[in-house]
Amino acid sequence: MAFGRSSRSKRPVEPVTLKILVAGGFGVGKTTLVGAVSEIRPLRTEERLSEAGRPVDDIAGVEGKNTTTVAMDFGRITLREDLVLYLFGTPGQDRFWFLWDELAQGALGAVVLADTRRLEDCFAAVDYFERRGIPFAVAVNLFEGAEEFPTGTVQAALDLDPEVPVLLCDARDRSSVRDVLVAVVEHALARADRSREPART
């Protein structure tokens, strides 16, 4: 009696899920970044800008913007079969920063999105993650018409530690955003490895 080979079915892989924040100033492209890379329809909490908000919302440099995130953006991307990232985009306006502490809980790392025309707008995000010890990378969003600076110049202008990755990206482009997210994960894991190394005597 002949028997065929029994095919061994692979067990489904239970992926590791990691939380990444996407932060930066008002109108820098956080919602666009999450939407460009998310494999699910992103959750957005956008509201139209109103006349009542004009005195407190600085729209200099983003005059064409007519909506804003009031809670968060949410998306998901599978980097590998065994690794899924959940992306949480933070609101960029000062009056919504009270939400950041909630969103930051359990985050592996963060992307700080920057616009070289308004670089000072990302200082608050950089300071937030440095003070809380959350690993982050800076992604310079390449807006049309904006002057392009070397990443080393941006790193110096933001007074970043040399280990903090600084990358150029197009927040509309899936592969560009994916490269940024991979850099954040690698940076966060490398930092975790260094913290576990025994101190040298």
mmCIF file of the C-alpha atoms, coordinates in Angstrom:
data_MODEL
# 
_entry.id   MODEL 
# 
loop_
_atom_site.group_PDB 
_atom_site.id 
_atom_site.type_symbol 
_atom_site.label_atom_id 
_atom_site.label_alt_id 
_atom_site.label_comp_id 
_atom_site.label_asym_id 
_atom_site.label_entity_id 
_atom_site.label_seq_id 
_atom_site.pdbx_PDB_ins_code 
_atom_site.Cartn_x 
_atom_site.Cartn_y 
_atom_site.Cartn_z 
_atom_site.occupancy 
_atom_site.B_iso_or_equiv 
_atom_site.pdbx_formal_charge 
_atom_site.auth_seq_id 
_atom_site.auth_comp_id 
_atom_site.auth_asym_id 
_atom_site.auth_atom_id 
_atom_site.pdbx_PDB_model_num 
ATOM 1   C CA . MET A 1 1   ? 0.000   0.000  0.000  1.00 0.00 ? 1   MET A CA 1 
ATOM 2   C CA . ALA A 1 2   ? 1.464   3.350  -0.998 1.00 0.00 ? 2   ALA A CA 1 
ATOM 3   C CA . PHE A 1 3   ? 1.201   6.390  1.206  1.00 0.00 ? 3   PHE A CA 1 
ATOM 4   C CA . GLY A 1 4   ? 1.728   9.938  0.046  1.00 0.00 ? 4   GLY A CA 1 
ATOM 5   C CA . ARG A 1 5   ? 3.863   12.318 2.048  1.00 0.00 ? 5   ARG A CA 1 
ATOM 6   C CA . SER A 1 6   ? 1.997   13.994 4.798  1.00 0.00 ? 6   SER A CA 1 
ATOM 7   C CA . SER A 1 7   ? 2.245   17.740 4.346  1.00 0.00 ? 7   SER A CA 1 
ATOM 8   C CA . ARG A 1 8   ? 3.162   19.495 7.543  1.00 0.00 ? 8   ARG A CA 1 
ATOM 9   C CA . SER A 1 9   ? 1.060   22.584 7.858  1.00 0.00 ? 9   SER A CA 1 
ATOM 10  C CA . LYS A 1 10  ? 2.857   25.593 9.212  1.00 0.00 ? 10  LYS A CA 1 
ATOM 11  C CA . ARG A 1 11  ? 1.525   26.988 12.421 1.00 0.00 ? 11  ARG A CA 1 
ATOM 12  C CA . PRO A 1 12  ? 0.271   30.517 11.996 1.00 0.00 ? 12  PRO A CA 1 
ATOM 13  C CA . VAL A 1 13  ? 2.778   33.035 13.306 1.00 0.00 ? 13  VAL A CA 1 
ATOM 14  C CA . GLU A 1 14  ? 1.555   35.201 16.155 1.00 0.00 ? 14  GLU A CA 1 
ATOM 15  C CA . PRO A 1 15  ? 3.046   38.592 15.297 1.00 0.00 ? 15  PRO A CA 1 
ATOM 16  C CA . VAL A 1 16  ? 4.695   40.890 17.798 1.00 0.00 ? 16  VAL A CA 1 
ATOM 17  C CA . THR A 1 17  ? 2.812   44.189 17.882 1.00 0.00 ? 17  THR A CA 1 
ATOM 18  C CA . LEU A 1 18  ? 4.636   47.440 18.589 1.00 0.00 ? 18  LEU A CA 1 
ATOM 19  C CA . LYS A 1 19  ? 3.297   50.934 19.156 1.00 0.00 ? 19  LYS A CA 1 
ATOM 20  C CA . ILE A 1 20  ? 4.903   53.881 17.358 1.00 0.00 ? 20  ILE A CA 1 
ATOM 21  C CA . LEU A 1 21  ? 3.925   57.522 17.801 1.00 0.00 ? 21  LEU A CA 1 
ATOM 22  C CA . VAL A 1 22  ? 4.004   60.053 14.963 1.00 0.00 ? 22  VAL A CA 1 
ATOM 23  C CA . ALA A 1 23  ? 4.500   63.577 16.298 1.00 0.00 ? 23  ALA A CA 1 
ATOM 24  C CA . GLY A 1 24  ? 5.517   67.023 15.147 1.00 0.00 ? 24  GLY A CA 1 
ATOM 25  C CA . GLY A 1 25  ? 4.192   70.503 14.621 1.00 0.00 ? 25  GLY A CA 1 
ATOM 26  C CA . PHE A 1 26  ? 0.862   71.635 13.238 1.00 0.00 ? 26  PHE A CA 1 
ATOM 27  C CA . GLY A 1 27  ? 0.482   70.900 9.516  1.00 0.00 ? 27  GLY A CA 1 
ATOM 28  C CA . VAL A 1 28  ? 3.749   68.984 9.155  1.00 0.00 ? 28  VAL A CA 1 
ATOM 29  C CA . GLY A 1 29  ? 2.159   65.904 7.526  1.00 0.00 ? 29  GLY A CA 1 
ATOM 30  C CA . LYS A 1 30  ? 1.429   63.449 10.356 1.00 0.00 ? 30  LYS A CA 1 
ATOM 31  C CA . THR A 1 31  ? -2.022  62.473 9.055  1.00 0.00 ? 31  THR A CA 1 
ATOM 32  C CA . THR A 1 32  ? -0.619  62.107 5.545  1.00 0.00 ? 32  THR A CA 1 
ATOM 33  C CA . LEU A 1 33  ? 2.222   59.867 6.798  1.00 0.00 ? 33  LEU A CA 1 
ATOM 34  C CA . VAL A 1 34  ? -0.092  57.511 8.684  1.00 0.00 ? 34  VAL A CA 1 
ATOM 35  C CA . GLY A 1 35  ? -2.480  57.326 5.737  1.00 0.00 ? 35  GLY A CA 1 
ATOM 36  C CA . ALA A 1 36  ? 0.289   56.672 3.206  1.00 0.00 ? 36  ALA A CA 1 
ATOM 37  C CA . VAL A 1 37  ? 1.574   53.562 4.936  1.00 0.00 ? 37  VAL A CA 1 
ATOM 38  C CA . SER A 1 38  ? -1.443  52.077 6.732  1.00 0.00 ? 38  SER A CA 1 
ATOM 39  C CA . GLU A 1 39  ? -2.726  48.772 5.356  1.00 0.00 ? 39  GLU A CA 1 
ATOM 40  C CA . ILE A 1 40  ? -6.116  49.414 6.947  1.00 0.00 ? 40  ILE A CA 1 
ATOM 41  C CA . ARG A 1 41  ? -8.326  52.408 6.440  1.00 0.00 ? 41  ARG A CA 1 
ATOM 42  C CA . PRO A 1 42  ? -6.776  54.864 8.902  1.00 0.00 ? 42  PRO A CA 1 
ATOM 43  C CA . LEU A 1 43  ? -8.828  56.232 11.748 1.00 0.00 ? 43  LEU A CA 1 
ATOM 44  C CA . ARG A 1 44  ? -8.807  60.017 11.640 1.00 0.00 ? 44  ARG A CA 1 
ATOM 45  C CA . THR A 1 45  ? -10.218 62.527 14.099 1.00 0.00 ? 45  THR A CA 1 
ATOM 46  C CA . GLU A 1 46  ? -10.061 65.631 11.959 1.00 0.00 ? 46  GLU A CA 1 
ATOM 47  C CA . GLU A 1 47  ? -12.213 68.706 12.338 1.00 0.00 ? 47  GLU A CA 1 
ATOM 48  C CA . ARG A 1 48  ? -12.414 71.803 10.193 1.00 0.00 ? 48  ARG A CA 1 
ATOM 49  C CA . LEU A 1 49  ? -10.457 74.816 11.392 1.00 0.00 ? 49  LEU A CA 1 
ATOM 50  C CA . SER A 1 50  ? -12.824 77.499 12.597 1.00 0.00 ? 50  SER A CA 1 
ATOM 51  C CA . GLU A 1 51  ? -12.656 81.255 12.934 1.00 0.00 ? 51  GLU A CA 1 
ATOM 52  C CA . ALA A 1 52  ? -12.841 80.791 16.708 1.00 0.00 ? 52  ALA A CA 1 
ATOM 53  C CA . GLY A 1 53  ? -9.568  78.841 16.647 1.00 0.00 ? 53  GLY A CA 1 
ATOM 54  C CA . ARG A 1 54  ? -7.605  81.333 14.544 1.00 0.00 ? 54  ARG A CA 1 
ATOM 55  C CA . PRO A 1 55  ? -6.303  83.345 17.522 1.00 0.00 ? 55  PRO A CA 1 
ATOM 56  C CA . VAL A 1 56  ? -4.700  80.200 19.035 1.00 0.00 ? 56  VAL A CA 1 
ATOM 57  C CA . ASP A 1 57  ? -3.772  78.219 15.900 1.00 0.00 ? 57  ASP A CA 1 
ATOM 58  C CA . ASP A 1 58  ? -0.621  79.462 14.172 1.00 0.00 ? 58  ASP A CA 1 
ATOM 59  C CA . ILE A 1 59  ? -1.210  78.644 10.501 1.00 0.00 ? 59  ILE A CA 1 
ATOM 60  C CA . ALA A 1 60  ? 1.803   80.606 9.237  1.00 0.00 ? 60  ALA A CA 1 
ATOM 61  C CA . GLY A 1 61  ? 3.388   78.509 6.514  1.00 0.00 ? 61  GLY A CA 1 
ATOM 62  C CA . VAL A 1 62  ? 0.344   76.219 6.225  1.00 0.00 ? 62  VAL A CA 1 
ATOM 63  C CA . GLU A 1 63  ? -2.272  78.744 5.146  1.00 0.00 ? 63  GLU A CA 1 
ATOM 64  C CA . GLY A 1 64  ? -3.934  76.200 2.850  1.00 0.00 ? 64  GLY A CA 1 
ATOM 65  C CA . LYS A 1 65  ? -4.663  73.799 5.709  1.00 0.00 ? 65  LYS A CA 1 
ATOM 66  C CA . ASN A 1 66  ? -8.361  73.713 6.612  1.00 0.00 ? 66  ASN A CA 1 
ATOM 67  C CA . THR A 1 67  ? -8.615  70.688 8.942  1.00 0.00 ? 67  THR A CA 1 
ATOM 68  C CA . THR A 1 68  ? -6.744  69.557 12.038 1.00 0.00 ? 68  THR A CA 1 
ATOM 69  C CA . THR A 1 69  ? -6.383  66.388 14.114 1.00 0.00 ? 69  THR A CA 1 
ATOM 70  C CA . VAL A 1 70  ? -8.127  66.829 17.454 1.00 0.00 ? 70  VAL A CA 1 
ATOM 71  C CA . ALA A 1 71  ? -7.403  63.460 19.104 1.00 0.00 ? 71  ALA A CA 1 
ATOM 72  C CA . MET A 1 72  ? -5.251  61.108 17.050 1.00 0.00 ? 72  MET A CA 1 
ATOM 73  C CA . ASP A 1 73  ? -4.705  59.294 13.776 1.00 0.00 ? 73  ASP A CA 1 
ATOM 74  C CA . PHE A 1 74  ? -4.440  55.519 13.853 1.00 0.00 ? 74  PHE A CA 1 
ATOM 75  C CA . GLY A 1 75  ? -3.064  53.070 11.308 1.00 0.00 ? 75  GLY A CA 1 
ATOM 76  C CA . ARG A 1 76  ? -1.369  49.687 11.057 1.00 0.00 ? 76  ARG A CA 1 
ATOM 77  C CA . ILE A 1 77  ? 1.452   48.287 8.957  1.00 0.00 ? 77  ILE A CA 1 
ATOM 78  C CA . THR A 1 78  ? 2.892   44.762 8.824  1.00 0.00 ? 78  THR A CA 1 
ATOM 79  C CA . LEU A 1 79  ? 6.667   45.062 8.462  1.00 0.00 ? 79  LEU A CA 1 
ATOM 80  C CA . ARG A 1 80  ? 7.185   41.288 8.485  1.00 0.00 ? 80  ARG A CA 1 
ATOM 81  C CA . GLU A 1 81  ? 4.982   38.258 9.021  1.00 0.00 ? 81  GLU A CA 1 
ATOM 82  C CA . ASP A 1 82  ? 5.939   38.363 12.691 1.00 0.00 ? 82  ASP A CA 1 
ATOM 83  C CA . LEU A 1 83  ? 6.043   42.146 13.238 1.00 0.00 ? 83  LEU A CA 1 
ATOM 84  C CA . VAL A 1 84  ? 3.141   44.605 13.135 1.00 0.00 ? 84  VAL A CA 1 
ATOM 85  C CA . LEU A 1 85  ? 3.323   48.306 13.953 1.00 0.00 ? 85  LEU A CA 1 
ATOM 86  C CA . TYR A 1 86  ? 0.397   50.280 15.302 1.00 0.00 ? 86  TYR A CA 1 
ATOM 87  C CA . LEU A 1 87  ? 0.798   53.956 14.429 1.00 0.00 ? 87  LEU A CA 1 
ATOM 88  C CA . PHE A 1 88  ? -0.664  56.715 16.575 1.00 0.00 ? 88  PHE A CA 1 
ATOM 89  C CA . GLY A 1 89  ? -0.488  60.216 15.132 1.00 0.00 ? 89  GLY A CA 1 
ATOM 90  C CA . THR A 1 90  ? -0.549  62.909 17.806 1.00 0.00 ? 90  THR A CA 1 
ATOM 91  C CA . PRO A 1 91  ? -2.355  66.236 17.495 1.00 0.00 ? 91  PRO A CA 1 
ATOM 92  C CA . GLY A 1 92  ? 0.060   69.053 16.661 1.00 0.00 ? 92  GLY A CA 1 
ATOM 93  C CA . GLN A 1 93  ? -1.579  72.020 18.344 1.00 0.00 ? 93  GLN A CA 1 
ATOM 94  C CA . ASP A 1 94  ? -0.576  73.132 21.828 1.00 0.00 ? 94  ASP A CA 1 
ATOM 95  C CA . ARG A 1 95  ? -4.068  72.893 23.237 1.00 0.00 ? 95  ARG A CA 1 
ATOM 96  C CA . PHE A 1 96  ? -4.283  69.151 22.503 1.00 0.00 ? 96  PHE A CA 1 
ATOM 97  C CA . TRP A 1 97  ? -0.931  68.182 24.046 1.00 0.00 ? 97  TRP A CA 1 
ATOM 98  C CA . PHE A 1 98  ? -2.638  66.854 27.172 1.00 0.00 ? 98  PHE A CA 1 
ATOM 99  C CA . LEU A 1 99  ? -3.461  63.785 25.026 1.00 0.00 ? 99  LEU A CA 1 
ATOM 100 C CA . TRP A 1 100 ? 0.196   62.963 24.429 1.00 0.00 ? 100 TRP A CA 1 
ATOM 101 C CA . ASP A 1 101 ? 0.762   61.268 27.796 1.00 0.00 ? 101 ASP A CA 1 
ATOM 102 C CA . GLU A 1 102 ? -2.119  58.856 27.114 1.00 0.00 ? 102 GLU A CA 1 
ATOM 103 C CA . LEU A 1 103 ? -0.940  58.115 23.594 1.00 0.00 ? 103 LEU A CA 1 
ATOM 104 C CA . ALA A 1 104 ? 2.686   57.627 24.692 1.00 0.00 ? 104 ALA A CA 1 
ATOM 105 C CA . GLN A 1 105 ? 1.908   54.841 27.167 1.00 0.00 ? 105 GLN A CA 1 
ATOM 106 C CA . GLY A 1 106 ? 3.508   51.600 25.981 1.00 0.00 ? 106 GLY A CA 1 
ATOM 107 C CA . ALA A 1 107 ? 5.138   53.148 22.898 1.00 0.00 ? 107 ALA A CA 1 
ATOM 108 C CA . LEU A 1 108 ? 8.337   51.512 21.654 1.00 0.00 ? 108 LEU A CA 1 
ATOM 109 C CA . GLY A 1 109 ? 9.415   54.687 19.889 1.00 0.00 ? 109 GLY A CA 1 
ATOM 110 C CA . ALA A 1 110 ? 8.360   57.690 17.862 1.00 0.00 ? 110 ALA A CA 1 
ATOM 111 C CA . VAL A 1 111 ? 8.774   59.555 14.607 1.00 0.00 ? 111 VAL A CA 1 
ATOM 112 C CA . VAL A 1 112 ? 9.196   63.319 14.905 1.00 0.00 ? 112 VAL A CA 1 
ATOM 113 C CA . LEU A 1 113 ? 8.139   64.761 11.568 1.00 0.00 ? 113 LEU A CA 1 
ATOM 114 C CA . ALA A 1 114 ? 9.866   68.036 10.683 1.00 0.00 ? 114 ALA A CA 1 
ATOM 115 C CA . ASP A 1 115 ? 9.474   70.777 8.092  1.00 0.00 ? 115 ASP A CA 1 
ATOM 116 C CA . THR A 1 116 ? 12.714  72.718 7.486  1.00 0.00 ? 116 THR A CA 1 
ATOM 117 C CA . ARG A 1 117 ? 10.697  75.889 6.777  1.00 0.00 ? 117 ARG A CA 1 
ATOM 118 C CA . ARG A 1 118 ? 9.328   75.723 10.351 1.00 0.00 ? 118 ARG A CA 1 
ATOM 119 C CA . LEU A 1 119 ? 11.917  73.595 12.143 1.00 0.00 ? 119 LEU A CA 1 
ATOM 120 C CA . GLU A 1 120 ? 11.171  75.200 15.509 1.00 0.00 ? 120 GLU A CA 1 
ATOM 121 C CA . ASP A 1 121 ? 7.705   73.598 15.414 1.00 0.00 ? 121 ASP A CA 1 
ATOM 122 C CA . CYS A 1 122 ? 9.186   70.180 16.196 1.00 0.00 ? 122 CYS A CA 1 
ATOM 123 C CA . PHE A 1 123 ? 11.252  71.340 19.215 1.00 0.00 ? 123 PHE A CA 1 
ATOM 124 C CA . ALA A 1 124 ? 8.413   70.512 21.621 1.00 0.00 ? 124 ALA A CA 1 
ATOM 125 C CA . ALA A 1 125 ? 8.110   66.933 20.308 1.00 0.00 ? 125 ALA A CA 1 
ATOM 126 C CA . VAL A 1 126 ? 11.882  66.367 20.475 1.00 0.00 ? 126 VAL A CA 1 
ATOM 127 C CA . ASP A 1 127 ? 11.940  67.700 24.040 1.00 0.00 ? 127 ASP A CA 1 
ATOM 128 C CA . TYR A 1 128 ? 8.938   65.551 25.030 1.00 0.00 ? 128 TYR A CA 1 
ATOM 129 C CA . PHE A 1 129 ? 10.525  62.276 23.903 1.00 0.00 ? 129 PHE A CA 1 
ATOM 130 C CA . GLU A 1 130 ? 13.975  63.144 25.265 1.00 0.00 ? 130 GLU A CA 1 
ATOM 131 C CA . ARG A 1 131 ? 12.555  63.922 28.720 1.00 0.00 ? 131 ARG A CA 1 
ATOM 132 C CA . ARG A 1 132 ? 10.573  60.685 28.814 1.00 0.00 ? 132 ARG A CA 1 
ATOM 133 C CA . GLY A 1 133 ? 13.380  58.511 27.442 1.00 0.00 ? 133 GLY A CA 1 
ATOM 134 C CA . ILE A 1 134 ? 11.320  57.379 24.428 1.00 0.00 ? 134 ILE A CA 1 
ATOM 135 C CA . PRO A 1 135 ? 13.578  56.543 21.452 1.00 0.00 ? 135 PRO A CA 1 
ATOM 136 C CA . PHE A 1 136 ? 12.745  58.555 18.348 1.00 0.00 ? 136 PHE A CA 1 
ATOM 137 C CA . ALA A 1 137 ? 13.900  59.364 14.846 1.00 0.00 ? 137 ALA A CA 1 
ATOM 138 C CA . VAL A 1 138 ? 13.475  62.678 13.062 1.00 0.00 ? 138 VAL A CA 1 
ATOM 139 C CA . ALA A 1 139 ? 11.967  62.484 9.573  1.00 0.00 ? 139 ALA A CA 1 
ATOM 140 C CA . VAL A 1 140 ? 12.319  65.627 7.474  1.00 0.00 ? 140 VAL A CA 1 
ATOM 141 C CA . ASN A 1 141 ? 9.240   65.839 5.260  1.00 0.00 ? 141 ASN A CA 1 
ATOM 142 C CA . LEU A 1 142 ? 10.324  67.047 1.823  1.00 0.00 ? 142 LEU A CA 1 
ATOM 143 C CA . PHE A 1 143 ? 7.722   69.655 0.976  1.00 0.00 ? 143 PHE A CA 1 
ATOM 144 C CA . GLU A 1 144 ? 7.758   71.059 -2.539 1.00 0.00 ? 144 GLU A CA 1 
ATOM 145 C CA . GLY A 1 145 ? 9.576   74.381 -2.605 1.00 0.00 ? 145 GLY A CA 1 
ATOM 146 C CA . ALA A 1 146 ? 11.304  73.825 0.749  1.00 0.00 ? 146 ALA A CA 1 
ATOM 147 C CA . GLU A 1 147 ? 15.089  74.078 0.840  1.00 0.00 ? 147 GLU A CA 1 
ATOM 148 C CA . GLU A 1 148 ? 16.709  70.684 1.325  1.00 0.00 ? 148 GLU A CA 1 
ATOM 149 C CA . PHE A 1 149 ? 19.405  70.517 3.997  1.00 0.00 ? 149 PHE A CA 1 
ATOM 150 C CA . PRO A 1 150 ? 21.822  67.670 4.770  1.00 0.00 ? 150 PRO A CA 1 
ATOM 151 C CA . THR A 1 151 ? 20.637  65.474 7.639  1.00 0.00 ? 151 THR A CA 1 
ATOM 152 C CA . GLY A 1 152 ? 23.717  66.463 9.656  1.00 0.00 ? 152 GLY A CA 1 
ATOM 153 C CA . THR A 1 153 ? 22.668  70.112 9.457  1.00 0.00 ? 153 THR A CA 1 
ATOM 154 C CA . VAL A 1 154 ? 19.188  69.250 10.747 1.00 0.00 ? 154 VAL A CA 1 
ATOM 155 C CA . GLN A 1 155 ? 20.702  67.137 13.532 1.00 0.00 ? 155 GLN A CA 1 
ATOM 156 C CA . ALA A 1 156 ? 22.880  70.057 14.628 1.00 0.00 ? 156 ALA A CA 1 
ATOM 157 C CA . ALA A 1 157 ? 20.024  72.568 14.406 1.00 0.00 ? 157 ALA A CA 1 
ATOM 158 C CA . LEU A 1 158 ? 17.882  70.378 16.673 1.00 0.00 ? 158 LEU A CA 1 
ATOM 159 C CA . ASP A 1 159 ? 20.841  69.679 19.005 1.00 0.00 ? 159 ASP A CA 1 
ATOM 160 C CA . LEU A 1 160 ? 20.217  65.928 18.822 1.00 0.00 ? 160 LEU A CA 1 
ATOM 161 C CA . ASP A 1 161 ? 22.398  63.181 20.264 1.00 0.00 ? 161 ASP A CA 1 
ATOM 162 C CA . PRO A 1 162 ? 24.515  61.626 17.483 1.00 0.00 ? 162 PRO A CA 1 
ATOM 163 C CA . GLU A 1 163 ? 22.686  58.303 17.853 1.00 0.00 ? 163 GLU A CA 1 
ATOM 164 C CA . VAL A 1 164 ? 19.283  59.793 16.934 1.00 0.00 ? 164 VAL A CA 1 
ATOM 165 C CA . PRO A 1 165 ? 18.496  58.892 13.301 1.00 0.00 ? 165 PRO A CA 1 
ATOM 166 C CA . VAL A 1 166 ? 17.634  61.791 10.981 1.00 0.00 ? 166 VAL A CA 1 
ATOM 167 C CA . LEU A 1 167 ? 16.147  60.855 7.611  1.00 0.00 ? 167 LEU A CA 1 
ATOM 168 C CA . LEU A 1 168 ? 14.684  62.642 4.618  1.00 0.00 ? 168 LEU A CA 1 
ATOM 169 C CA . CYS A 1 169 ? 11.248  61.386 3.641  1.00 0.00 ? 169 CYS A CA 1 
ATOM 170 C CA . ASP A 1 170 ? 8.174   62.021 1.576  1.00 0.00 ? 170 ASP A CA 1 
ATOM 171 C CA . ALA A 1 171 ? 5.186   61.553 3.883  1.00 0.00 ? 171 ALA A CA 1 
ATOM 172 C CA . ARG A 1 172 ? 3.019   60.736 0.849  1.00 0.00 ? 172 ARG A CA 1 
ATOM 173 C CA . ASP A 1 173 ? 5.189   57.823 -0.262 1.00 0.00 ? 173 ASP A CA 1 
ATOM 174 C CA . ARG A 1 174 ? 4.627   54.389 1.292  1.00 0.00 ? 174 ARG A CA 1 
ATOM 175 C CA . SER A 1 175 ? 8.177   53.077 0.787  1.00 0.00 ? 175 SER A CA 1 
ATOM 176 C CA . SER A 1 176 ? 9.727   56.292 2.114  1.00 0.00 ? 176 SER A CA 1 
ATOM 177 C CA . VAL A 1 177 ? 7.582   56.170 5.251  1.00 0.00 ? 177 VAL A CA 1 
ATOM 178 C CA . ARG A 1 178 ? 8.287   52.471 5.698  1.00 0.00 ? 178 ARG A CA 1 
ATOM 179 C CA . ASP A 1 179 ? 12.045  53.196 5.716  1.00 0.00 ? 179 ASP A CA 1 
ATOM 180 C CA . VAL A 1 180 ? 11.488  55.756 8.484  1.00 0.00 ? 180 VAL A CA 1 
ATOM 181 C CA . LEU A 1 181 ? 9.504   53.277 10.581 1.00 0.00 ? 181 LEU A CA 1 
ATOM 182 C CA . VAL A 1 182 ? 12.162  50.582 10.161 1.00 0.00 ? 182 VAL A CA 1 
ATOM 183 C CA . ALA A 1 183 ? 14.793  53.097 11.340 1.00 0.00 ? 183 ALA A CA 1 
ATOM 184 C CA . VAL A 1 184 ? 12.729  53.904 14.452 1.00 0.00 ? 184 VAL A CA 1 
ATOM 185 C CA . VAL A 1 185 ? 12.293  50.223 15.353 1.00 0.00 ? 185 VAL A CA 1 
ATOM 186 C CA . GLU A 1 186 ? 15.994  49.447 14.798 1.00 0.00 ? 186 GLU A CA 1 
ATOM 187 C CA . HIS A 1 187 ? 17.039  52.485 16.857 1.00 0.00 ? 187 HIS A CA 1 
ATOM 188 C CA . ALA A 1 188 ? 14.691  51.580 19.718 1.00 0.00 ? 188 ALA A CA 1 
ATOM 189 C CA . LEU A 1 189 ? 15.804  47.938 19.792 1.00 0.00 ? 189 LEU A CA 1 
ATOM 190 C CA . ALA A 1 190 ? 19.505  48.877 19.637 1.00 0.00 ? 190 ALA A CA 1 
ATOM 191 C CA . ARG A 1 191 ? 18.994  51.268 22.547 1.00 0.00 ? 191 ARG A CA 1 
ATOM 192 C CA . ALA A 1 192 ? 17.196  48.566 24.528 1.00 0.00 ? 192 ALA A CA 1 
ATOM 193 C CA . ASP A 1 193 ? 20.104  46.185 23.872 1.00 0.00 ? 193 ASP A CA 1 
ATOM 194 C CA . ARG A 1 194 ? 22.630  48.761 25.079 1.00 0.00 ? 194 ARG A CA 1 
ATOM 195 C CA . SER A 1 195 ? 20.671  49.333 28.282 1.00 0.00 ? 195 SER A CA 1 
ATOM 196 C CA . ARG A 1 196 ? 20.818  45.598 29.045 1.00 0.00 ? 196 ARG A CA 1 
ATOM 197 C CA . GLU A 1 197 ? 24.599  45.404 28.632 1.00 0.00 ? 197 GLU A CA 1 
ATOM 198 C CA . PRO A 1 198 ? 26.437  45.052 31.949 1.00 0.00 ? 198 PRO A CA 1 
ATOM 199 C CA . ALA A 1 199 ? 28.308  48.148 33.033 1.00 0.00 ? 199 ALA A CA 1 
ATOM 200 C CA . ARG A 1 200 ? 32.054  47.979 32.386 1.00 0.00 ? 200 ARG A CA 1 
ATOM 201 C CA . THR A 1 201 ? 34.273  48.346 35.442 1.00 0.00 ? 201 THR A CA 1 
# 
